[in-house]
């Protein structure tokens, strides 16, 4: 099966290519296509995972439906029949991996919530006893569940790496009122999702979200609670004090971290077995989360 690494729609405006998505600006709307590109450490990798874009889209749509009573999201339609021309003529390419979306002004903050101590959060805690300036209780271990989930925003860099910021910096970037609303929405969505996932045997250790402004109101945009933006762990396999076996792209990050690479473009190629294992993990978490 061939991976879709980029889209070219004849007669459509040239897309803006993000790390994973191709975004077509239709004036007052956007047509967003999730490709099969893979990124890690904010760098696009030379290898793609077939069907990854469809899996990300299906997982995002599941979570958008589960949280639409908390906050409005950007979805207009996922039915290619509702798309304007020339996109309707490309059903085979677009079906299952694209959405027609409301066009919002992106708030330049990555809204991150952490419910467990892992990754850069664990590293920071070991060094300072804090995560993003938030003091945590002593004696926590790797993968420990936090007493309460914490909001740890970061910059949303157009190029290069995102950087952690304090809540005060978030207020200066987004506005005092808006920053408070972003924090509130992020934590509410996470708590809802965490409860749903736990019933399905999955821990959501952390995740990041993006929001935009549309006619003066904050709406949820981009993707939501996917393996690209979250850490998923098995309840059954969870053990405090060690790193967890993740059902997300952590396997890709781990493989890259073991290489002699400075985390700057170009990224090295990954062994085929790593890509195959990552693809299997994406499929597993899609099936687990979206099963009735």
C-alpha positions as CSV (number, residue, x, y, z in Angstrom):
1,X,0.0,0.0,0.0
2,X,1.4,3.3,-1.1
3,X,1.7,6.2,1.4
4,X,0.3,9.6,0.6
5,X,3.1,12.0,1.4
6,X,1.6,15.1,-0.2
7,X,-1.5,16.1,-2.2
8,X,-1.8,18.0,-5.4
9,X,-5.3,19.0,-6.4
10,X,-5.5,20.4,-10.0
11,X,-7.5,23.6,-10.0
12,X,-7.1,24.2,-6.2
13,X,-4.9,26.8,-4.6
14,X,-1.5,25.5,-3.6
15,X,-1.7,24.0,-0.1
16,X,0.2,25.1,3.0
17,X,2.1,22.1,4.1
18,X,2.5,21.5,7.8
19,X,4.4,18.7,9.4
20,X,1.6,16.2,8.6
21,X,-1.3,18.1,7.0
22,X,-1.8,19.8,3.7
23,X,-4.2,22.8,4.2
24,X,-6.1,24.4,1.3
25,X,-7.3,28.0,2.0
26,X,-10.8,28.4,0.5
27,X,-11.4,31.9,1.8
28,X,-13.8,31.5,4.6
29,X,-13.1,27.8,5.0
30,X,-10.2,25.4,5.0
31,X,-9.9,21.9,3.4
32,X,-7.5,20.0,5.7
33,X,-5.9,16.8,4.5
34,X,-4.0,14.5,6.8
35,X,-1.2,12.9,4.8
36,X,0.9,9.9,5.9
37,X,3.9,12.0,6.7
38,X,5.7,11.4,10.0
39,X,7.3,14.0,12.1
40,X,9.3,13.7,15.3
41,X,11.1,16.4,17.3
42,X,9.4,18.9,15.0
43,X,11.2,17.5,11.9
44,X,9.5,15.7,9.0
45,X,11.0,12.3,8.5
46,X,12.0,10.8,5.1
47,X,9.7,7.8,5.7
48,X,5.9,7.8,5.8
49,X,3.4,5.3,7.2
50,X,0.7,4.2,4.8
51,X,-2.9,5.0,6.0
52,X,-1.6,7.0,9.0
53,X,-3.5,10.1,7.9
54,X,-6.8,8.1,7.8
55,X,-6.1,6.7,11.3
56,X,-5.3,10.2,12.7
57,X,-8.5,11.6,11.1
58,X,-10.7,8.8,12.5
59,X,-9.3,9.2,16.0
60,X,-9.7,13.0,16.0
61,X,-13.3,12.7,14.8
62,X,-14.1,10.3,17.6
63,X,-12.7,12.8,20.2
64,X,-14.3,15.8,18.6
65,X,-17.7,14.1,18.9
66,X,-17.0,13.2,22.5
67,X,-16.1,16.7,23.5
68,X,-18.4,18.9,21.4
69,X,-20.6,19.8,24.4
70,X,-17.5,21.2,26.1
71,X,-16.3,23.4,23.2
72,X,-17.2,24.1,19.6
73,X,-14.8,22.5,17.1
74,X,-13.8,23.5,13.6
75,X,-15.5,20.6,11.7
76,X,-18.0,21.5,9.0
77,X,-18.1,18.1,7.1
78,X,-16.0,15.0,6.5
79,X,-18.2,13.9,3.5
80,X,-16.3,14.5,0.3
81,X,-19.7,15.1,-1.4
82,X,-20.0,18.3,0.6
83,X,-16.6,19.6,-0.5
84,X,-16.4,22.2,-3.2
85,X,-14.9,21.5,-6.6
86,X,-12.3,20.5,-7.6
87,X,-12.0,18.5,-4.4
88,X,-15.2,16.4,-5.0
89,X,-13.5,14.9,-8.0
90,X,-10.8,13.4,-5.8
91,X,-12.8,11.2,-3.5
92,X,-10.4,8.3,-3.7
93,X,-7.5,10.5,-2.5
94,X,-9.4,12.5,0.1
95,X,-12.0,10.1,1.6
96,X,-11.3,9.3,5.2
97,X,-8.3,11.7,5.6
98,X,-9.8,15.1,5.1
99,X,-12.2,17.6,6.6
100,X,-13.9,20.8,5.5
101,X,-13.3,23.1,8.4
102,X,-14.2,26.6,9.8
103,X,-11.4,29.0,9.2
104,X,-10.2,30.4,12.6
105,X,-7.3,32.6,13.6
106,X,-4.8,30.3,15.3
107,X,-3.9,31.1,18.8
108,X,-0.1,30.7,18.8
109,X,0.1,28.5,21.9
110,X,0.3,24.7,22.2
111,X,-2.0,23.7,25.0
112,X,-0.4,20.8,26.8
113,X,-1.9,18.9,29.7
114,X,0.1,16.3,31.7
115,X,-1.6,13.7,33.9
116,X,1.5,11.5,34.4
117,X,5.2,12.2,34.7
118,X,7.0,11.2,31.5
119,X,9.2,12.5,28.7
120,X,10.5,16.0,29.1
121,X,8.3,16.4,32.2
122,X,10.1,13.6,34.0
123,X,13.5,14.9,33.0
124,X,12.6,18.4,34.3
125,X,11.2,17.0,37.6
126,X,14.4,15.0,38.2
127,X,16.5,18.1,37.8
128,X,14.3,20.7,39.5
129,X,11.3,19.1,41.2
130,X,9.1,21.1,38.9
131,X,7.6,20.8,35.4
132,X,7.3,24.0,33.4
133,X,7.7,26.0,36.6
134,X,4.9,24.1,38.5
135,X,6.3,22.7,41.7
136,X,5.3,19.0,42.2
137,X,5.4,16.9,45.4
138,X,8.7,15.1,46.2
139,X,9.1,11.4,45.7
140,X,7.4,11.0,42.4
141,X,8.8,8.4,40.0
142,X,8.9,8.1,36.2
143,X,5.4,7.5,34.9
144,X,3.8,8.5,38.3
145,X,0.2,9.7,38.1
146,X,0.2,13.4,39.1
147,X,-2.0,14.5,42.0
148,X,-4.0,16.6,39.5
149,X,-3.4,17.2,35.8
150,X,-1.3,20.2,35.1
151,X,-1.5,22.7,32.2
152,X,2.0,23.3,30.7
153,X,1.7,25.4,27.5
154,X,4.4,25.9,24.9
155,X,5.1,28.1,22.0
156,X,3.7,27.2,18.6
157,X,6.7,27.6,16.4
158,X,6.3,28.1,12.6
159,X,9.7,26.6,12.2
160,X,12.1,24.8,14.6
161,X,11.2,23.5,18.0
162,X,8.4,24.5,20.3
163,X,9.5,25.9,23.7
164,X,7.8,25.5,27.1
165,X,6.4,28.7,28.5
166,X,5.0,29.8,31.8
167,X,1.3,30.5,32.3
168,X,2.2,34.2,32.6
169,X,3.9,34.0,29.2
170,X,0.8,32.3,27.8
171,X,-1.3,35.2,29.2
172,X,1.0,37.7,27.4
173,X,0.7,35.7,24.1
174,X,-3.0,34.9,24.1
175,X,-4.4,37.5,26.5
176,X,-5.3,37.1,30.2
177,X,-8.9,36.1,29.8
178,X,-8.2,33.9,26.8
179,X,-5.3,32.1,28.6
180,X,-7.6,31.2,31.4
181,X,-10.2,29.9,29.0
182,X,-7.5,27.8,27.2
183,X,-6.4,26.3,30.4
184,X,-10.0,25.5,31.5
185,X,-10.9,24.0,28.1
186,X,-7.7,21.9,27.9
187,X,-8.2,20.4,31.4
188,X,-11.9,19.7,30.9
189,X,-11.3,18.0,27.6
190,X,-8.5,15.9,29.1
191,X,-10.5,14.8,32.1
192,X,-13.4,13.8,29.8
193,X,-11.0,11.9,27.4
194,X,-9.1,10.3,30.3
195,X,-12.3,8.9,31.8
196,X,-13.4,7.5,28.5
197,X,-10.1,5.9,27.7
198,X,-9.7,4.3,31.1
199,X,-12.9,2.4,30.6
200,X,-11.3,1.0,27.4
201,X,-8.1,0.0,29.2
202,X,-6.0,3.0,28.0
203,X,-4.2,5.7,30.0
204,X,-3.8,9.1,28.3
205,X,-0.6,10.2,30.0
206,X,-0.4,13.6,28.3
207,X,-1.7,15.4,25.2
208,X,-1.6,18.7,23.4
209,X,-4.4,20.7,21.8
210,X,-4.7,23.7,19.6
211,X,-7.4,26.4,19.6
212,X,-8.4,29.3,17.3
213,X,-10.5,32.4,17.4
214,X,-13.6,32.6,15.2
215,X,-15.9,35.7,15.4
216,X,-14.6,36.4,18.9
217,X,-15.1,32.9,20.4
218,X,-12.5,30.2,21.1
219,X,-12.9,27.0,19.1
220,X,-11.0,23.7,19.0
221,X,-9.0,23.1,15.9
222,X,-6.4,20.9,14.2
223,X,-6.3,17.3,15.6
224,X,-7.4,15.9,18.9
225,X,-6.0,13.2,21.2
226,X,-4.2,11.2,18.4
227,X,-1.0,9.1,18.7
228,X,0.8,12.1,17.1
229,X,-0.2,14.5,19.9
230,X,-0.6,12.2,22.9
231,X,1.0,9.4,25.0
232,X,-1.2,6.3,25.3
233,X,-0.4,3.5,27.7
234,X,-2.0,0.2,28.5
235,X,-3.7,0.1,31.9
236,X,-2.9,-3.6,32.1
237,X,0.8,-3.0,31.4
238,X,1.3,0.1,33.5
239,X,4.0,0.1,36.1
240,X,5.1,3.2,38.1
241,X,8.8,3.8,38.2
242,X,9.7,2.8,34.6
243,X,9.1,4.0,31.1
244,X,5.9,2.7,29.6
245,X,5.3,0.8,26.3
246,X,3.4,3.5,24.4
247,X,0.7,3.1,21.7
248,X,1.8,6.2,19.9
249,X,4.8,7.5,18.0
250,X,7.1,7.2,21.0
251,X,8.7,4.1,19.4
252,X,9.8,6.5,16.6
253,X,11.2,9.1,19.0
254,X,13.0,6.3,20.9
255,X,14.6,5.0,17.7
256,X,15.7,8.5,16.6
257,X,17.1,9.3,20.1
258,X,19.3,6.2,19.8
259,X,20.9,7.5,16.6
260,X,23.7,10.0,16.2
261,X,21.3,12.8,15.1
262,X,21.2,16.4,16.4
263,X,17.4,16.7,16.0
264,X,17.8,19.1,13.1
265,X,16.8,18.5,9.4
266,X,17.4,16.4,7.6
267,X,16.2,13.5,9.7
268,X,17.7,10.0,9.3
269,X,15.8,7.1,7.8
270,X,14.3,4.6,10.2
271,X,14.6,0.8,10.0
272,X,11.6,-0.8,8.4
273,X,10.8,-2.8,11.6
274,X,10.4,0.5,13.5
275,X,7.9,1.9,11.0
276,X,5.9,-1.4,10.9
277,X,5.7,-1.5,14.7
278,X,4.6,2.2,14.8
279,X,1.9,1.5,12.2
280,X,0.7,-1.5,14.2
281,X,0.5,0.7,17.3
282,X,-1.5,3.3,15.5
283,X,-4.0,0.7,14.3
284,X,-4.2,-0.8,17.8
285,X,-5.0,2.5,19.5
286,X,-7.6,3.4,16.8
287,X,-9.4,0.1,17.3
288,X,-9.2,0.3,21.1
289,X,-10.4,3.9,21.5
290,X,-13.2,3.9,18.9
291,X,-14.7,0.5,19.7
292,X,-18.2,0.7,21.0
